[in-house]
């Protein structure tokens, strides 16, 4: 299983413009909420999990771009009973080069693609560490992949909806 960020060529190009004009300065844990509803020893394994990711805030001040991303993880039993829920906001701070000021469209594409990709390893580590502290086996959060959205030949000139995080089973 893997998760994918799917963007159109235009969205990728807009995000890449920010990427080439910025340097990552810091990644930080902004907010957390973790709930463990059962002891690991009381459950039948294996458990299943779902992940959801949503860009939240983005702001440009002076020569700094700050982007926050909200991550959700839910662990359930075979009977779909909630066992663990994790939610965190991870913030990424970028220094913008020279006199570059990104447009709203560039920021949106960057926060729906590059910024999620940059924060994903920190979410993986937070998840693994937190589950261990709850006395559960560590969970290996799958890879995050970046993919181009397929554009039908007849729809090549129509606008494409924003990037989405999709779960793909391999």
C-alpha positions as CSV (number, residue, x, y, z in Angstrom):
1,X,0.0,0.0,0.0
2,X,1.2,3.5,-0.7
3,X,-0.3,7.0,-0.6
4,X,-0.1,9.4,-3.5
5,X,-0.3,13.1,-4.1
6,X,-1.9,13.5,-7.5
7,X,-1.4,16.8,-9.3
8,X,-2.0,18.1,-12.8
9,X,1.0,19.3,-14.9
10,X,0.0,22.9,-14.2
11,X,-0.2,22.3,-10.4
12,X,3.1,20.6,-10.4
13,X,4.7,23.5,-12.4
14,X,3.2,26.1,-10.0
15,X,4.5,24.2,-7.0
16,X,7.9,23.7,-8.6
17,X,8.2,27.5,-9.0
18,X,8.0,27.9,-5.3
19,X,10.2,24.9,-4.7
20,X,13.0,26.4,-6.8
21,X,12.8,29.8,-5.1
22,X,12.7,28.5,-1.5
23,X,14.9,26.8,1.1
24,X,13.4,24.7,3.9
25,X,14.2,26.4,7.2
26,X,12.4,24.3,9.8
27,X,9.8,21.6,10.3
28,X,7.9,21.7,13.5
29,X,5.2,19.9,15.4
30,X,2.5,22.6,15.8
31,X,-0.4,20.7,17.4
32,X,-1.2,17.1,18.5
33,X,-4.1,15.0,19.6
34,X,-3.7,11.3,20.4
35,X,-6.2,8.8,21.8
36,X,-5.7,5.1,22.7
37,X,-9.0,3.4,23.4
38,X,-7.8,-0.2,24.1
39,X,-4.9,-2.1,25.5
40,X,-2.9,-3.8,22.7
41,X,-3.1,-7.1,24.7
42,X,-6.9,-7.0,24.6
43,X,-7.1,-7.0,20.8
44,X,-6.9,-9.5,17.9
45,X,-4.3,-8.5,15.4
46,X,-3.8,-7.5,12.6
47,X,-5.3,-4.1,12.9
48,X,-6.0,-1.8,9.9
49,X,-5.4,1.9,9.5
50,X,-6.5,4.8,7.4
51,X,-4.6,8.1,6.8
52,X,-5.9,11.5,5.7
53,X,-3.9,14.6,5.0
54,X,-5.1,18.2,4.5
55,X,-3.2,21.4,3.9
56,X,-4.5,24.0,6.3
57,X,-2.8,27.3,6.6
58,X,-0.2,29.1,4.5
59,X,1.2,32.6,4.9
60,X,4.0,34.7,3.4
61,X,5.6,37.3,5.7
62,X,8.7,39.2,4.6
63,X,10.8,36.5,2.9
64,X,9.3,33.5,4.7
65,X,6.6,31.1,3.6
66,X,4.9,29.1,6.4
67,X,2.7,26.1,5.5
68,X,0.8,23.9,8.0
69,X,-0.5,20.4,7.1
70,X,-3.0,18.4,9.2
71,X,-2.4,14.6,9.3
72,X,-4.9,12.1,10.6
73,X,-4.4,8.4,11.4
74,X,-7.1,6.0,12.6
75,X,-6.4,2.4,13.6
76,X,-9.4,0.0,13.7
77,X,-10.1,-3.6,14.4
78,X,-11.5,-6.1,11.8
79,X,-14.9,-5.1,13.1
80,X,-14.2,-1.4,12.4
81,X,-14.0,-0.5,16.1
82,X,-11.8,2.6,16.6
83,X,-8.7,1.7,18.7
84,X,-6.3,4.6,18.1
85,X,-6.7,8.1,16.6
86,X,-3.8,10.4,16.0
87,X,-4.1,13.9,14.6
88,X,-1.2,16.4,14.2
89,X,-0.4,19.6,12.5
90,X,3.1,19.8,11.1
91,X,4.4,23.2,10.1
92,X,7.1,23.8,7.5
93,X,8.9,27.1,7.3
94,X,10.7,28.1,4.0
95,X,13.0,31.1,3.3
96,X,12.1,32.6,0.0
97,X,15.0,33.7,-2.2
98,X,15.6,37.2,-3.4
99,X,12.5,39.2,-4.1
100,X,10.4,36.2,-5.0
101,X,6.8,36.5,-3.8
102,X,4.6,33.5,-4.7
103,X,1.1,34.0,-6.1
104,X,-1.9,32.4,-4.3
105,X,-2.1,29.7,-7.0
106,X,1.6,28.9,-6.5
107,X,1.2,28.7,-2.8
108,X,-1.9,26.4,-3.1
109,X,-0.1,24.0,-5.5
110,X,3.0,24.0,-3.2
111,X,1.0,23.3,-0.1
112,X,-1.0,20.5,-1.8
113,X,2.1,18.8,-3.1
114,X,5.7,19.8,-2.1
115,X,4.9,20.8,1.5
116,X,3.0,17.5,2.2
117,X,5.9,15.6,0.8
118,X,8.4,17.5,2.9
119,X,6.3,16.9,6.1
120,X,5.5,13.2,5.5
121,X,8.7,11.7,7.0
122,X,8.0,13.7,10.2
123,X,4.4,12.4,10.3
124,X,5.8,8.8,9.8
125,X,8.2,9.3,12.8
126,X,5.5,10.8,15.0
127,X,3.1,8.0,14.2
128,X,5.7,5.3,14.9
129,X,7.0,6.9,18.1
130,X,3.5,7.6,19.5
131,X,2.2,4.1,18.8
132,X,5.2,2.6,20.6
133,X,4.5,4.9,23.6
134,X,0.9,3.5,23.6
135,X,2.5,0.0,23.9
136,X,1.5,-1.0,20.4
137,X,3.8,-2.4,17.8
138,X,5.4,0.2,15.6
139,X,3.5,1.0,12.4
140,X,5.4,1.6,9.2
141,X,3.5,4.4,7.5
142,X,3.7,3.7,3.8
143,X,5.7,5.7,1.2
144,X,4.2,8.9,-0.2
145,X,4.4,9.1,-4.0
146,X,3.9,12.1,-6.3
147,X,2.0,11.3,-9.5
148,X,0.8,13.3,-12.4
149,X,-3.0,13.4,-12.9
150,X,-4.1,11.7,-16.0
151,X,-5.7,14.1,-18.4
152,X,-8.2,12.7,-21.0
153,X,-7.4,13.9,-24.5
154,X,-10.8,15.5,-24.9
155,X,-10.5,17.4,-21.6
156,X,-7.0,18.7,-22.1
157,X,-8.1,22.4,-22.1
158,X,-10.6,22.2,-19.2
159,X,-9.5,23.1,-15.7
160,X,-8.5,20.3,-13.3
161,X,-9.7,20.1,-9.7
162,X,-7.1,20.6,-6.9
163,X,-4.6,18.0,-6.0
164,X,-5.8,15.2,-3.8
165,X,-4.2,12.6,-1.5
166,X,-5.2,9.2,-2.7
167,X,-4.7,5.8,-1.3
168,X,-3.5,3.2,-3.8
169,X,-3.2,-0.5,-3.2
170,X,-0.3,-2.2,-4.8
